[in-house]
Amino acid sequence: RASDDSWSLVFRFLTLEERMQLALTCKWLHNVLWRPYSWDPVLSLSRGSNSHNVLIDGAVMKRFSAFRHVTALNLHGCGKITADDIAFIKGWKLTTLDVSSCCLLNDECLELVRDMPLEALDLSACGHSSSMCCRFTNTGMKMLAEMELPLRRLALVGNGHVDKEGLRHLQSLPLESLDLQHMFQLQDDSLVDIGEIKTLEELNLVSTGQRLSSLVALKKLPLRKLNLSWCRDFNGSVIAEMVREGMPIESLQLDSVNASPAHLTQLHELPRLRSL
C-alpha cells in the first residue's frame, strides 16, 4: 500500500471538484485529500482555470484556512467571497494574489496583504469598467503604496474607480508591469503619472483612448513591451523619437490602430523591436 505522502502527490493532479467528490467516499481519503501538503503551493480556485462546478463560498474557503504553505492564490471569478471569508490569509507568505472579478471584495480587504512578500496582484474587473465587478478605488492604491510592498506586477483591467489620483500613488512601488486595459476613464494626462514609475518595463493601454501624442510622458521609462491597441491618433514618429531617446522597446502591439505605411516603416527600423 502506498504511503499517505505518495497519495498526496497523486492527488495534486485532481481538480477541486474531483477532490471534493473523492473526499466523500471514506474517512481516510477525506483526511489525506484535505492535508495542506496534498495541495500545490500554487492554489487556484478560479472556475476558469479548473473547469469545476464548485461554488466557492465562505464554507468552502474555511477548508483552506490551514494552508499556510500556499505562495500563490487565484480566486478569479469567486463572486461569493467576502473579506471575512479570506481573513485567514493574513500572515500567509503570498507572492501572487488574483482577486479579479471578486465583486464583494473592496479596498478594506487589501489590509490582508500587509507585510506579505507580494510581487503580483490582480484587481481586475474583467473589462467591465462600469460594473460592480470591481470595488477597488484610489484609496486602495494609496494603501498599497503605504504598505511598501515589493509589488512588481499589477493588473487593473476594467477598473472604473481608479483614475489619475490613484495612479499617482503607484509611483512609489517597484512596478515592472502595469495592465490598464479597458480603463476608459483615464485621461491623456494620466500618462504623466505613469511616466514617474521609473521601473516600469511592460505597459498595457488597450482601449484606454489615449492620444498617442501624449506618449512623450513615457519617454524616460525602460519600457520593453507596450500595447497601444485601439488608441487614438497614432503617430509612428512619436514612438521612434522615444526609442532614439533611449526607450528599449522590444514588443509593440497596435491592433486596430490607423497607422500609415510611413509610420510602420519608421517602426520597422527600430533597432531593438522584435515583435510588431
N, C-alpha and C positions, 0 to 999 in steps of 0.2 A: 504494500500500500504506500502510495506517495505521501510525503510529509505535508503538513499544513502549509509550510513555506513554498513547496513546489506547486501546490494547488493555487496559492496566491498569485504566483507568476502566470499560471494558465488563465486565471480569472481576469487578468488585466486586458485580455483580448475581447471580453464581452462588453456589449453596450450596457448603458444604465438600465434599460428596460429588461434585458436578459438577466442581469444580476438580480434585480428585484423579484423577478418571477422564480428564478432558481432558489433564491433565499427562502421562499415559502415552502420548499419541499421537505426540509428537515432541519433540526436544530444545529447540527454540525455544520451544514452548508451555510446556514444563516450566520453563524459565528465567524466562519472563515471569510465569507464574502464581505462582511462588514468590518473586518480588521482594517485599520487605516492603511497598513502597508500592503494590502491586497490591491491598492489603487495606485495608479501612476501619480507622481507629484505634479503632473500637468493634468488638472481636473477640469473637464469640460462637461457642463450640464446644459449646454446650448442644444435646443431641439434640432437646429440646423446641422450641427456637426455630428450628432449621434443618431439622427433619424429615428428618435424614440418618440413614444406617445405618452411619456410620463409627465404629469402636471407637476412642475417644480413649484412647490409652495412651502410655507413655513414648516409643515410636518416633515416633508422630505428633507429640507435643509438641516433639521436637527440631527439627522443621521450622520452628518459630516462634521459635527462640532469638534470631534477629537482628531480631525485630520490635519494636525499641525505640521506635517511633513510637506504639505502642498506648497508649491512655489509659483504656480500659475493657475488662475481660476477664471473660467469662462462661463458667464451667466447670461450671455446674449439671448434676448427674447424672453427671459423669465419674468413675465409681466405681473406675476402674483407676489413677487418677492418684495418685502419691506426692509427698511434699515434694521428693525428689530430681529428679523429672520436671519440676518447675516452678521449680527453683532459679535458673534464668536470669532470672526476673523481678525478682530483687533488683537494684535500681538503676533499674528502669523508673519512669516517672512516672505511675503509675496513679492515677486519681481514683475509679474504680469497680472493685470486685472481687467476684465472685459465686462462692463455692466451696460453695454449698449442695448437700447430698447427695453430697459427695465423701468417701466413707466411710473412705478411707485417710489423710485429712489430719487433723492434730490441732494442739494448741497450738503445737508447735515450728515449724510452717510459718508462723506469724504473724510470726516473726522476719524473713521475707522482705519484709514491708511497712514495715519500719522506714525512716524518712526519706522515705517516699512522700507525695505530697500527697493522700492517700486521704480521700475525702469520703463514700463509700458502701461498706458491707461487708455481705455476706450470708453468715452462718454457719448457715443453717437446716438442718433435717433432714427437710423435707417432712412435718412434722406427726406424726412417729412418735417421741414422747419417750422411749420405752423401747428404741428401735432403736439399733444400732451405726452408723446412718447419720450420727451426729454425735459427734465426739470432742473438741469444744471445751468447755473447762471454766472454772471460776473462775480458774484460773491464766492462761488465755488472756485473760480480761477484765482481769486485773491487768497483763499485758504490754501490752495496748492502751493502758491508762491511762498507763503509764510512758513509752510512746513519744511521748506528747503529739501524736498525730495530729490533723489538722483534721477529724475524723470527724463528719459531720452526720447520717448515716442508718445505722442498724444493725438487722439482722434476725436473730433467734434463734429462728425458728419451730420448734416441736417439739424444742427443745434440752432434753434431760433432765438435763444435767450442770451447768447454771448456776443458782444459787439466790440467795438474799438477799445472800450474801457477794460473789458475782460482780457483782450489780447495784450494790453499794456502790462498786466500783472504777470504774464508769462515770460517777460523779458529776463527775469532773474533765474529761470530754470535752465538747466543744461540741455535743452531740447535739440535733438538732431533730426527729428521727423515730426511734421505737423500736417494733419489732414483736416482741411476746412471745406471740403466739397459740399455743395448744396446749402451753404450758409448765405442765402440770398440777401440777408440784411446788411452784409458788410459793405462799407463804402470804400471808394478808392483810397481815401486817406488812412484806411486801416493798414495798408501795406507799410506805412511809415513805422507803425509799432512793431509789425512783424520784422521789419528790417533791423530792429535793435536786438533780435535774438541771435547773437553773434555765432552761435554754434550750429545753426540750422543748415542741414545738408539736403533734406527732402521736404518739398512743399507741394501740397495738392490744393489747387484753387478751382477745380472743376465747378462750373455753373455758379460761381460767386458773382459773376457780372462785372469783374474788374476790367477797367480800361488798361490796355497794355502800356499806354504811355506812363501809367503810374508805377510800372515795374522798376523804374530807376531807383525807387526807395530800397530795393533789394540788392543793389549792385555790389555792396560790400560783403554780402553773405557768401559763405563757402558752399553754395548750392551745387549739388551734383545731379539731382533729379528734380524736375519741375513739370507739373501738369497744369496746362493753361486751357484745356478743352472748354469750349463754349464761352470763352472770354471775348470781350469786345475790342474792336479797333486794332486788330493785330498789325504789328509792325516789326518785321524781322530785324530792321536796323537797330531797334532798341535792345533786342537780345544780343546782337553782335557787339554792340557797344559795351554791354555788361560783361561779356566774355573778354573783350580787349582790356577791360579794367581789372581782370583777374578772376572772375567767376569761373570755377572749374566744371561747368555744366557737361554732363555725360549723357543724360537721358532727358528728352524733351517731348512731351505729348501734346498734340494740337488738334484733337478731334473736333470737327465742326467749327473750325476757325477759318475765316475767309482770308487765306494767305495768298498773296500774289506770287507768280513764278520768280520774280526778282527777289522777294523776301526769302523764299525757300532756297534759292541759290546762295544767299548770304548765310543761311543756317548750315547748309551742307559744307560750307567752307570752314566751319568752326573746328579748331584743331582737336578738341577732346570729345566731340559729340560722337557717341556710339549708337544711339538709338533715337530715331525721329519718327 
